[in-house]
Amino acid sequence: MSILCDVPILTVVECVYCLACARWAWKRCLHSAGHDSETWGLATAEEFEPIPRLCRYILAVYEDDIRHPLWEPPGGYGINPDWLILKKTYEDTQGRAPPYILYLDHDHADIVLAIRGLNLAKESDYAVLLDNRLGERKFDGGYVHNGLLKAAGWVMHAECEVLRELVEMHPNYSLTFTGHSLGSGVAAMLSMVVVQNRDKLGNIERRRVRCYAIAPARCMSLNLAVRYADVINSVVLQDDFLPRTTTQLEDVFKCLFCLPCLLCLRCIMDTCIPEEKMLKDPRRLYAPGRLYHIVDRKPFRMGRFPPVVRTAVPVDGRFEHIVLSCNATSDHAIIWIEREAQRALDLMKGKDNTMKVPAKQIMERQETLVRQSEEYKAALQRAKTLVVPHAYKPPSKYGTFEDKGEESSRRSKGESSSGSTSRSTMDETWDEIIERLFDKDEHGHIMLKK
């Protein structure tokens, strides 16, 4: 009798289990890119304006001769060849960093260093991306990508003097680092290093340093991504896989011709890991800074729709799950990002121009700024618990979580010894600065000199 009673119970349990699995699979397949940013606020034309222009500057790096371009987007690159300060190729960088240009944009009061993306034909680019192990490098209370930071150090060592001259010559200009894919990671690392060593560039103010990472790879831990959100901005188009995947890049390149299979497997694995467990791992890398998500497609609908740009500095749900989409790789292309970003900007400006009551537009702008400020403060408090212990924190009120009392006491101690260390600091190279900013543990990592 008991056996007969157990059979219906087992059947019910199996049915419940199957229904739960079917529900999970259904929700996973229906998960679209719009779900990642559905609670975010809308970006404004003012804050989004530089992005299409910077995308064109990155595209200009691909040209051999900017005065005689072989190919350019419909609107042109928007570059005045006479304002191009320098252009570095793979031969110039010796494979230590991707090619880049340094451009003095007088129209927008901007000093721009633009870095190109991954070149599938260059082994040196793979070497930069693959030079990293989980938790290998600590920086300012978090973890960063080792190879990208080394490339950033090489660029700063090569261009430090030129950048300092330009910054001092144009005190009202911003210093902007931008890049796509591989270049976006190098640009993000550059901005972090410059912020922590502003004296090397004529004591440039933090507010003058900006970074726009286009389709970025995950390159820094979550607490760093939030703390540098006032400097670094990441731009992601719809379903782009790279800012979402935590798969080791070495595995991605090994499976390049079967990338959809790898993404599906990664999608299933990430879905089975609770988000609380993801956040508890301080070594996990994320897309840097404030996020701008361009959404131009809707589920079960064909074609592209008028793009909408949402922005936030999220902690939870920060592009954690890969989107199962046939556009996951095509949305990574810089040309598509430039086109959709320009479309989105044109729509924003069109809406602003049709405002009948200017006071309403001003009020909405003020509300947006207040909301973003509150969101950023909440994100900072949320990320405060994610600081990596025993990681180096530079003696500055910027980029740290210390209280004011601790900061003032630490600063007073530093001032007593500043006279003896100022000379040696001025003689440091950028390679030495990069190494000084890293910790090393008992296994052989560098320790900060007392």
N, C-alpha and C positions, 0 to 999 in steps of 0.2 A: 504493500500500500504506500509506504514511504517513497519507494522508487518511482511509482507513478506520479506522486506529488512533486518530486524533484524535476521530472522531465519538463512540465510546463514552466517551472521557474527558470530552468536553464534556457529554455526557448525565449522567454521574455528578456533575459539578460542579453542573449545574443542579438535579439532584435534591437534592443536599446543601444547596444554597442555599434551595430551596423548603422543605425540612424545617426548616431553621434559622428561616426567616421564620414558618412555621406554629407552631413551638415558641414563638417570641417572642410571637406574637399570642395563643396559648393561655395562656401565663403572664400576659400583660398583662390578659386578660379575667378570669382567675381571681384576680387580685390583689384582695384584700379589705382592709378597714380593719384587721381583726385582725392582718394581717401586719406592719403598721407598728409595733405594740407587743407582738408576741408574745414578745419576749425581756425585756420590762420586768417589774419587780416589781409586786406588788399593793399598792394604796393601803390605808391603815388608816382606820378610822372617825374617829379623832381628827384626822387631818390633812385629811380630806375633809369634815368636819362643817360648815364655814362656807359651802360652795358652794351648796347648795339655798336656804339662807336669803338669801344675797346675790343669787341669781337673783330671788327674790321682791321684794327691795328695788329691783332694776332694773325689774321689771314695775310697781312702784308709781309710777315716774317718769311712766308713760303716763297716769296718772289726773289729771284736772283738779283734783279735790278728794279728798284722801285720806280725809277724814272721811265722805264719801258716795261711795264708789267705784261706778263703773258696772259694772265687771267685775273679778273677782278669782279666783285659782286656788282649788281646793277647800279647801286648808288656810289660805286667807287670806294676806295679805301679811306678817303678823307684825309690823306696824308700829304702835307707839303714837303716835297723832297729836300727843300732847303732847310727844313727844321729837323731833319733826321741827323742825330748826333753821331750814332754809330750803328753798325750791323755786324753781328758775330755769327759765323757759320760753324759747322761741325769741325772744320779744320782749325778754326780759331779756338774753340773750346776744348779741343783734343778729346772729345767724348766725355768730358767731366760734367757737362751740362748741356741742355738742348740749346739750339740757336735762339737768338733774341735780338731785339732792337731797342735802342734808347732814343726816345722821341720827345722833343720839346714842343708841346702843344700850347702856342700862345693864345689861340682862340678860346681855350677853356682853362687857361692858367694851370697847366698840368705838366708835370715831368713824368713820363710814362716809360716803364720798362716792361715790354711785352715779350712773352716766351711762347714758342710754338709747342704743339702737342707731340704725342708719341709718333715716331717714325718707325713703321714696322720693318723697314729695311736696315735699320741701324742697331747693331748689337749693343752699342754703348747706352742707348736708351733703355734697353732691357736690363742692362747691368745696374743702372740707377734705380729702377723700380724694384728689382729683385734684391737689392742690398738692404734687407731688413728681416729681422726676426721678431716675433711677438715679445714685446717688453724689452727690446734691446737698448733703447735710448730713453733716458729721462730728461725732461726739460721743464723748468719753471713749474714744478708741481704736477707734471703729467708726462705722458709718453708721446713721442713723435716718430715719424718715419726716418730711418737712418740715412738711406740713400738720397732722399730728397733734401735733407738738411745738409748733407755734404755738398750736393750740387749748389745749394743756396750759398754756402760758404765760399765756394769757388767763384761764383758770380760777384759776390760782394768784394772779395779780394781783388778781382780784376777791375771792378768799376767803382770802387769806393772813392777814389780821388775825383773822378768825373762827377759822380753824384753829389759829393760835398760841394764842389765848385758851383754846380747848377742850383743846389738848394740855397747856398749863400748869395748867389747872384740874383735869384728870384725869390725873395722872402715871402711873397704872397702866393706862390704856386704850391699846389699839392704834389706829393710824391706818391705815384700810383704804380703798384706792381700788379700785373695781370698775366694770365696764361690759361691754356686749355689742356685738360687731361693731365699728362705728365707735367706740362708747364705750370698748371694751376697749383700743383703741390709744391713746386719750387718757389712760385710766387708767394704762397702762404707762408712757407718757411722763411723767405726773405723778409716779409713784413714783421714776423715775430722777432727775428734777430735784430732788425733795425730798431724796433721799439725798445728792446732791452739794451741797445748800444747807441742811443741817439746822439751821444757826444761825438761819435765817430763821423757823424754827418752834420757837424756844425750845430749841435744841440737842437735839432729839429723837434718841433712840438709833436706830441703823439697824434693830435687831431689832424695834422697835415699828412700823416701816413695812411694810405688806403691800399686795399687789396681786393681784386675781383677775380675769384677763382671760377672759371667757366668749366662746367662738367668735371668737378674735382674728384680725384681719388681720395679715399679715406686716408688721412695723413696725420691726425692728432687725436689724443684722447678727449673724452667728452668735456671734462672740466676746462681744458685749454680752448676747445672749440667755442665754448660759451663765453669765456673770459675775454677772448680777442674778437668778440662779435662787433665791437665798436670800430674795429680796424678792418677785419676780413669779411667779405661778402661772397657767398657761393651761389652760383646760378645753375639750376637743374631744369632741363627740358623734359616734361611729361614722364616718360617711362625709363629714362636713362639708367642703365644697370650699374655703372661704375660707382656712383655715390652710395649705392644701396648694398653692394656685395661686400661681405667680409671674407670672402674666399681669398686664400693666399694668391698673390698675383702670379707666382710661379705656376700654380695649378691652372690659372686662367690661360696663360700662354701655352701650356702643354696641351690644353683642350681647345685651342683657338678654333679649330675646324668643327668642333662639336660643342661650341659654347652654349647653345640652347639647352642641351642635355645637362651640362654642368649647372646652369642657372636654375633649372627645374629642381635638381637635387639639392642645391643650396637653399632654394625656396622652401622645400619640405623640411630641411634641417632647422632653418631659422624659425619656422612656424612652430616647431615642437619645443623650442627653447623659450621659457617664460621671459618676458621683458625685464622683470626684476633681476633675474640672473644675469642678463646681458649688462645691465647697469652696474652690477657689483664687480664686474671684471674691469679694473682700471686700465688694463693694457689694450682694451678694445679701441680701435681707431674709428674716427668718424669724419664726415665732411665738415670742413672748418667754418666757423663764424656764423653770421646771419645768413639764413637761407632764403633764396628767391626761387619759387617753383612756378614755372610757366606751364599752364594746363591748357591744351588746345584740342583735346579729344575727349569724347564721352563714351562710356561703355555701350556696346551694342549699336554704335552709330558709325557710319562710314565717313571718311574724310576728316579734315581739320576744321575746327570751329574758331571763331574769334578768340584769340588767346587771352587768358586771364592770369595775372601774376599775383600770387599770394606770398606773404613774407612773415617770418617769425624767427625767434631764437629759441627753438624747442629743446627740451631735454629728453622727455619721454616721447617715444615714437619718432625719432629723428631719422627718417628714411631707413627703418630697420628691416623692411621686408621687400624682397625683389618682386617686381610686377611681372606676371606671366603675360608677355605681350610680344607680338612680332616686331614691334618698334623699339624694343629694349636696347638694341645696338644702334639703330639708325638715329635715334634721338641723341646719341652721343656726338654726332658730327657737328663740327663748329659752324659749318655753313647753314645747317638747319637752325641752330641756336640763334645765329645772327638774324636770320630772316624772321623767325617767330618773335624774337625780342624786339625787332624794329616794328613789326605789326602791332605788338602789344603796346609799345610806346606811342605809336600813332593813335591808337584807340584811346589811350589815357589822355593825350593832349587834346583829342577831339572832344572828349567829355568835359575837359576843363574849359575849353573855349566856348562850349555851349551853355555854360553856367550863366543864368540871367541875373543872379544876385551875387556879386562878388563876396559879400559878407558871409554867405553860406559856404562858399568855397574856403574862405579863411577859417571858418569855424570847424569845418570837416578836417582841414589840415592840422589844426591845433589838437583836435580830438585824436587824430592818428598818431601824432607825436607823443601825446600823453599815454596813449594805450601802448605804444611800442616801448616807451620808457618803463612802464609798469611791468610789461612782459619781460623785459631784459633784467630788471631787478629780481623778479621772481625766478628767472632762470639762473641768475648768479647764486641766489640762495640755495636753489636746488642742486647746483653743481658744486657748492662749497663742500658737500659731504663726499665728493669724489676725488679730492686731492690725494695724490700719491705721497705717502709718507717718505721722509728722508730725501725727497727730491729738492734740487736747488731752487731757491726763491731769490731773485735779485733784490738788492736793497732799493726798492722803488715802490711808491704807493700804487703804481699802475701794474696790473696783471697779477696782483696778489690778493689773498683773502685775509691778511692779517688785520686785526683791529687797529684803531688809530693809536692806542696806547703802546701796543707792541711795536708798531711801525716807528713811532717817535723815539722809543728807547733804542731800537735797532739802528736808527739813523744817527743818533748821537754817538753811539759806539763807532759807527763807520766814519764819522767826521773826524774823530781823533786820530785815525790811522790813514786818512785820505791823503795827507801831505806826503807820506812815505811811499804811497802806492801810485800816485798820479803819474810819475815819470815812467814807471814800468808799464802802466796801462796804455800810455800813449804810444809806446813802441810795439805793442802787440799787433800781430797780423790777424787777418780774419780767420785763418785756420786755428790760431791759438784761442781766439775769442770763442769760436764754436766749441772747441774742446773744453774751454773753461766753463761753458754753460752746461756741460753734461756732467752727470754723476757717474761714478763707477762703484760697483759693490765689491763684495769679497771675492767675486769670481774674476776680477780684473778690470772692472770698469773704472773710468777716471773719477777721482774724487776732487772736489773743489778745494783749491789751496786756501788755507786759513790766512 
